[in-house]
Amino acid sequence: MYVSDKALHSLYWTDSTGSQNLEIQHSPIDDKFRSAVLRLTEGPGALMGAVAEVKITDSMDCLVAHWDVKNRKRLW
């Protein structure tokens, strides 16, 4: 995945009930953002099945990356 460090992105995740949650809004891809992505895709919530899906969007709300955490697949 290539994204500019200066562009702003948002990080969303969907829980096992289908509710979408905003984790980080309009932030550069910095260490905090990367840490949140790893936590949501590989951390305890992902392993316990609480996190079903993770999405990164750009400032125009276009999909940049998409994980199906429940089935452990990167879709985009």
Secondary structure as GFF3:
##gff-version 3
##sequence-region A 1 76
A	DSSP	beta_strand	9	15	.	.	.	ID=ss1
A	DSSP	beta_strand	20	27	.	.	.	ID=ss2
A	DSSP	alpha_helix	31	42	.	.	.	ID=ss3
A	DSSP	alpha_helix	44	48	.	.	.	ID=ss4
A	DSSP	beta_strand	51	58	.	.	.	ID=ss5
A	DSSP	beta_strand	63	68	.	.	.	ID=ss6
A	DSSP	beta_strand	73	74	.	.	.	ID=ss7
###
